[in-house]
Amino acid sequence: MVKVLIDYGHGGSDPGAVKGNRYESHDVLCIGKKIVAKLKQAGVTVGETRTGDSFVSLENRANMSNNGNYDLFVSLHRNSAANMSATGMETFVWRKVSSMELNLANKIQSKVASIGFVDRGVKEGDFYVIRETYCPAVLIEMGFI
């Protein structure tokens, strides 16, 4: 059975993107909990980098993945932009060299776009949590806050 670590981006003293009373850290936790429930329903073994509004360092997030023998690492985020009309979602891989990561990123991107999100594509990104994990890893920007 597949073992997945879900990383809810930001948290605690790091709220991430903020718009009014909306905080990225809260949004990704709420959305992510629903994703985790669905994965568990499907029989997937799921770990979480945090379970509430707490700060977890980037190093600790990657270490959880590496020490937990996970098959996949998925980091959830919300995007921000100065342009208030920006929309859509995008999925990042560290480098487009792992076919498993690219496959995962493309499947996620395709599925989410199919429910109505504007598809901003699969991109390369030098994010600590996907660069420093040993298993295939993606970072998803789930729409704009």
VENNOR-V601252 format. One record per backbone hydrogen bond with DSSP energy under -0.5 kcal/mol. CO is the residue of the C=O (numbers start at 1). NH is the residue of the N-H. If there is no record, write none. Layout:
co=CO nh=NH
co=CO nh=NH
This chain:
co=2 nh=4
co=2 nh=45
co=3 nh=71
co=3 nh=72
co=4 nh=6
co=4 nh=47
co=5 nh=7
co=5 nh=74
co=6 nh=8
co=6 nh=49
co=7 nh=9
co=7 nh=76
co=11 nh=14
co=13 nh=15
co=14 nh=11
co=15 nh=25
co=17 nh=24
co=19 nh=22
co=22 nh=19
co=23 nh=27
co=24 nh=28
co=25 nh=29
co=26 nh=30
co=27 nh=31
co=28 nh=32
co=29 nh=33
co=30 nh=34
co=31 nh=35
co=32 nh=36
co=33 nh=37
co=34 nh=38
co=35 nh=39
co=36 nh=40
co=37 nh=41
co=38 nh=42
co=39 nh=44
co=40 nh=43
co=44 nh=46
co=45 nh=4
co=47 nh=6
co=52 nh=54
co=57 nh=61
co=58 nh=62
co=59 nh=63
co=60 nh=64
co=61 nh=65
co=62 nh=66
co=63 nh=67
co=64 nh=68
co=65 nh=70
co=66 nh=69
co=71 nh=136
co=72 nh=5
co=73 nh=138
co=74 nh=7
co=74 nh=76
co=75 nh=140
co=76 nh=9
co=77 nh=142
co=79 nh=145
co=82 nh=84
co=83 nh=86
co=89 nh=120
co=90 nh=141
co=91 nh=123
co=92 nh=139
co=93 nh=125
co=95 nh=97
co=95 nh=98
co=97 nh=99
co=98 nh=102
co=99 nh=103
co=100 nh=104
co=101 nh=105
co=102 nh=106
co=103 nh=107
co=104 nh=108
co=105 nh=109
co=106 nh=110
co=107 nh=111
co=108 nh=112
co=109 nh=113
co=110 nh=114
co=111 nh=115
co=112 nh=115
co=112 nh=117
co=113 nh=116
co=118 nh=89
co=118 nh=120
co=121 nh=91
co=123 nh=93
co=125 nh=127
co=127 nh=130
co=127 nh=131
co=128 nh=132
co=136 nh=73
co=138 nh=75
co=139 nh=92
co=139 nh=141
co=140 nh=77
co=140 nh=142
co=141 nh=90
co=141 nh=143
co=143 nh=79
